[in-house]
Amino acid sequence: MRDPQITGYSPRLTPGVTPDDKITANSRNVPCDGGGGALGHPMVMLHIEHDQATCPYCSRTYVLAEGAGDDHGH
């Protein structure tokens, strides 16, 4: 059974469950394909709502850079 905090499209980092692989993001919308080319996963677009989002496929956590995230427009 999945941890109850890992839900929706942007699961939250959970110590002891998700790895410590953190990537700094300069935008609230970030693509993730797991890296590794054919060894990755289907590309998903993650939306950072507060300060971080964790990929539901590979558990990479994207952390919003300080001062970033004021995306304007669509």
Phi and psi restraints in degrees (value plus and minus 20) as a CYANA .aco file:
   2 ARG   PHI     -90.7   -50.7
   2 ARG   PSI     131.7   171.7
   3 ASP   PHI     -81.6   -41.6
   3 ASP   PSI     114.6   154.6
   4 PRO   PHI     -83.1   -43.1
   4 PRO   PSI     -38.3     1.7
   5 GLN   PHI    -103.5   -63.5
   5 GLN   PSI     -32.0     8.0
   6 ILE   PHI    -118.8   -78.8
   6 ILE   PSI      67.3   107.3
   7 THR   PHI    -153.7  -113.7
   7 THR   PSI     144.7   184.7
   8 GLY   PHI      48.3    88.3
   8 GLY   PSI    -178.7  -138.7
   9 TYR   PHI    -108.3   -68.3
   9 TYR   PSI     -36.9     3.1
  10 SER   PHI    -148.1  -108.1
  10 SER   PSI      56.8    96.8
  11 PRO   PHI     -82.0   -42.0
  11 PRO   PSI     135.5   175.5
  12 ARG   PHI    -113.8   -73.8
  12 ARG   PSI     130.7   170.7
  13 LEU   PHI     -81.3   -41.3
  13 LEU   PSI     108.9   148.9
  14 THR   PHI    -144.0  -104.0
  14 THR   PSI      91.2   131.2
  15 PRO   PHI     -74.1   -34.1
  15 PRO   PSI     113.7   153.7
  16 GLY   PHI      66.4   106.4
  16 GLY   PSI     -32.0     8.0
  17 VAL   PHI    -132.4   -92.4
  17 VAL   PSI     -71.8   -31.8
  18 THR   PHI    -116.1   -76.1
  18 THR   PSI     127.8   167.8
  19 PRO   PHI     -89.5   -49.5
  19 PRO   PSI     147.8   187.8
  20 ASP   PHI    -106.6   -66.6
  20 ASP   PSI      -0.9    39.1
  21 ASP   PHI     -95.8   -55.8
  21 ASP   PSI      80.5   120.5
  22 LYS   PHI    -133.2   -93.2
  22 LYS   PSI     115.2   155.2
  23 ILE   PHI    -142.7  -102.7
  23 ILE   PSI     109.7   149.7
  24 THR   PHI     -97.9   -57.9
  24 THR   PSI     111.2   151.2
  25 ALA   PHI    -134.7   -94.7
  25 ALA   PSI     122.2   162.2
  26 ASN   PHI    -121.4   -81.4
  26 ASN   PSI     -16.6    23.4
  27 SER   PHI    -161.8  -121.8
  27 SER   PSI     134.3   174.3
  28 ARG   PHI     -93.9   -53.9
  28 ARG   PSI     -38.2     1.8
  29 ASN   PHI    -129.9   -89.9
  29 ASN   PSI      97.6   137.6
  30 VAL   PHI    -149.2  -109.2
  30 VAL   PSI     119.5   159.5
  31 PRO   PHI    -108.0   -68.0
  31 PRO   PSI     128.2   168.2
  32 CYS   PHI    -158.8  -118.8
  32 CYS   PSI     107.2   147.2
  33 ASP   PHI    -143.0  -103.0
  33 ASP   PSI      -8.0    32.0
  34 GLY   PHI      60.1   100.1
  34 GLY   PSI     -27.7    12.3
  35 GLY   PHI      46.8    86.8
  35 GLY   PSI     158.3   198.3
  36 GLY   PHI      55.7    95.7
  36 GLY   PSI      -5.2    34.8
  37 GLY   PHI      39.9    79.9
  37 GLY   PSI    -140.5  -100.5
  38 ALA   PHI     -87.8   -47.8
  38 ALA   PSI     -35.3     4.7
  39 LEU   PHI    -108.6   -68.6
  39 LEU   PSI     -20.0    20.0
  40 GLY   PHI    -101.4   -61.4
  40 GLY   PSI    -164.3  -124.3
  41 HIS   PHI    -159.0  -119.0
  41 HIS   PSI     153.1   193.1
  42 PRO   PHI     -78.3   -38.3
  42 PRO   PSI     122.4   162.4
  43 MET   PHI     -87.9   -47.9
  43 MET   PSI     111.8   151.8
  44 VAL   PHI    -144.6  -104.6
  44 VAL   PSI     129.4   169.4
  45 MET   PHI    -120.5   -80.5
  45 MET   PSI     104.8   144.8
  46 LEU   PHI    -124.9   -84.9
  46 LEU   PSI     124.1   164.1
  47 HIS   PHI    -134.4   -94.4
  47 HIS   PSI     103.1   143.1
  48 ILE   PHI    -106.9   -66.9
  48 ILE   PSI      88.3   128.3
  49 GLU   PHI    -100.2   -60.2
  49 GLU   PSI     -65.5   -25.5
  50 HIS   PHI    -128.8   -88.8
  50 HIS   PSI    -104.7   -64.7
  51 ASP   PHI    -152.3  -112.3
  51 ASP   PSI     -27.9    12.1
  52 GLN   PHI    -179.2  -139.2
  52 GLN   PSI     139.9   179.9
  53 ALA   PHI    -165.4  -125.4
  53 ALA   PSI     124.2   164.2
  54 THR   PHI    -135.7   -95.7
  54 THR   PSI     112.2   152.2
  55 CYS   PHI     -87.2   -47.2
  55 CYS   PSI     109.9   149.9
  56 PRO   PHI     -91.1   -51.1
  56 PRO   PSI     -37.3     2.7
  57 TYR   PHI    -106.2   -66.2
  57 TYR   PSI     -77.0   -37.0
  58 CYS   PHI    -128.5   -88.5
  58 CYS   PSI     -24.0    16.0
  59 SER   PHI      46.6    86.6
  59 SER   PSI      -2.5    37.5
  60 ARG   PHI     -88.9   -48.9
  60 ARG   PSI     118.8   158.8
  61 THR   PHI    -126.4   -86.4
  61 THR   PSI     106.7   146.7
  62 TYR   PHI    -121.1   -81.1
  62 TYR   PSI     102.0   142.0
  63 VAL   PHI    -128.0   -88.0
  63 VAL   PSI     109.7   149.7
  64 LEU   PHI     -90.7   -50.7
  64 LEU   PSI     107.7   147.7
  65 ALA   PHI     -84.2   -44.2
  65 ALA   PSI     129.3   169.3
  66 GLU   PHI     -81.1   -41.1
  66 GLU   PSI     111.0   151.0
  67 GLY   PHI      64.3   104.3
  67 GLY   PSI     -26.8    13.2
  68 ALA   PHI    -114.2   -74.2
  68 ALA   PSI     151.0   191.0
  69 GLY   PHI      79.6   119.6
  69 GLY   PSI     -18.2    21.8
  70 ASP   PHI    -109.9   -69.9
  70 ASP   PSI      33.1    73.1
  71 ASP   PHI     -82.6   -42.6
  71 ASP   PSI     108.5   148.5
  72 HIS   PHI    -133.1   -93.1
  72 HIS   PSI     137.3   177.3
  73 GLY   PHI      77.7   117.7
  73 GLY   PSI    -165.6  -125.6
